[in-house]
Amino acid sequence: MLRRLAPGSRVIHEGSLVDELAEIIRSDISIDVTGDATEVLPHLTRVLASDYFAPRGSYAILKGERHEFGTAEGVAIRLSPGLPIDATYQGVAAHIGFIQSLDRIHDLLRGHGAVQSWMLRETRSSAYLYGQSARWMEEVGLAVLSKDFPESVISVDRIA
């Protein structure tokens, strides 16, 4: 996307701030824009909001000025206890099942939302969904995960 909007531009930093449970609090991306950044910014933020479901509260800072752009709602769906994992997650049946469940949720949300990220921990496994309706994403996510993981306690939090 960046190559198309501003050829020669590049991401120079990206990272996430997490809490004590490794839940994402905030993600940051710094971009070195080739050309006129004031012309690129409206196009970049429009694509991030419409195609990538940038969450409500997202903003860009250009020349010290804050530009709000995110509108998507977000939910975190968590399984407790977490799924058994090993150092690489490879070949762990529960991990494979979780990813397959997230793929189904992503397909059901297509065009109206997306599974943006996920996290596996032995104490809790989480999926983060962003889209047009938190209530609908919650319903879809709960329907799939409660069927696939009937022994797990599933909780949902609105995060954007």
N, C-alpha and C positions, 0 to 999 in steps of 0.2 A: 504494500500500500504506500509506504513512504517513498519507495523508488518511483512509483507512478506519479505521486503528487509533487515531489521535489527531488528530481534526479540528482544524485551525488550526496544527498543528505544521509546522515547515519545516526543510529542510536549510540550514545556515548556512555550512558549509565542506565542501569535498571536494577531495581531491588525492591524488597518488601520489608516493612516493619511488622514484626510479629509480637504477640503477647506471650505470657509465660506458658500457655498451652500450645504455642506455635500457630495460633489463629492469626490470619492476616489482618492487620489494623489499617495499613495503607500501602499502596504500591506507588513507586515513583519511576518515571522514565525521563531521561534528559536526551534531547535531540539536537544535533548540530545541523542546522538547516542551510542548505546551499540556496542562494537566491534571497528573495525578499520574504522574510518570515511572517511579516504582517499580511502578505497575500496568501501564504500557505496555511496559516493557522485556522481560518474559518473552514477550509476544505478538510483539513486533518481532523478537527474536532467534530465536524458533521459525520465523517466516515466512522470515527470511533463511537459516536453516539448511535448511529443508525445500523451499522454493520456488526459492531462488536459489543453492543449493549453496555456502553460505559455507564457505570452506576451514578445515580443521583448524587450530587455533591462533587463530582469530578470537576477539575479545573486545570487550566494551563496558565503558566505565568510567562509573559513575554515583556521584556523591558520593564520589569517590576510591576506590571499591571496584571491583575487576576482576571481570567476569562472563564466563566462558568459554562459547562456544556453537557454534563451527564444528566440523563433523565430516567434511566432504567431503574426498576426496583430490584432488590436482591434478597435472596433467602439462603441461609445455611442449613443444610439438612445433615444431621449427625446420627451415627449409629453408635450405641454404647452397649456392651463394651466394644472396643475397637476390634478390627479384624486381625488375625494372626499374620505377622509379616516376618520376612527374613531380611538380610542385609540388602538384597537387590530386588525384592518382591517377585523375582522370577519363579514361575511354576507353583506359586501358592494358590491353591484353588479358590480360597475366599477372595484373594486379591483379583484374580481373573474374573470371578463372578461379579465383584463390585464394579470393575471397569465395564463389563458387559451391561450391567444395570445402568450405569451412567450413559453409555452409548444409546440405550433405548430411551432414556429420559431426554437426552439431547435431540434425538430424532423426533420425539413427540412434541418438543418445544420449537422445532425448526421454524424460523421465520418470525417467531414471537418471543424467543428467549434462547438461552444456551447454558450448558454446563461450562462455566469459565475455568474452573480449577477444582482440584480435590486434594485431600490430604489423608494419608493413612498413619494412624498411631495405634499402639496396642491398647490405649485407654479409650480412644474415640476416633472414628473415621468420619470425615466430613466431605460434603460436596457443596460447591458454591454456584448458585444459579442466578443469572441476571436476565431480565427481560421486561416485557410490558406489564405483566400482572403478577405480583408476588403471590396472591391467593391461588391463581391458576398453577403457577410453578410449584407451589407447595402441594397442591392436590395431585399433580402428575408425579412429582418426586415421591410423595408418601405412598401412592398407589403401587408404583414399581418396587420401591425398596421394601415395603411391608410384605409384599408377595415373595420377593427374592430372599429376604432375611427375616423370617417370621420369629426367630428367637431373639432378635435384637430389640432394644428399646430405641425408638426413633424420635428425635426431637427436631423442631424447626424454629429458627430465629429469623426475624426480618433484619436485614443488615444494610439496606439502602432504601 
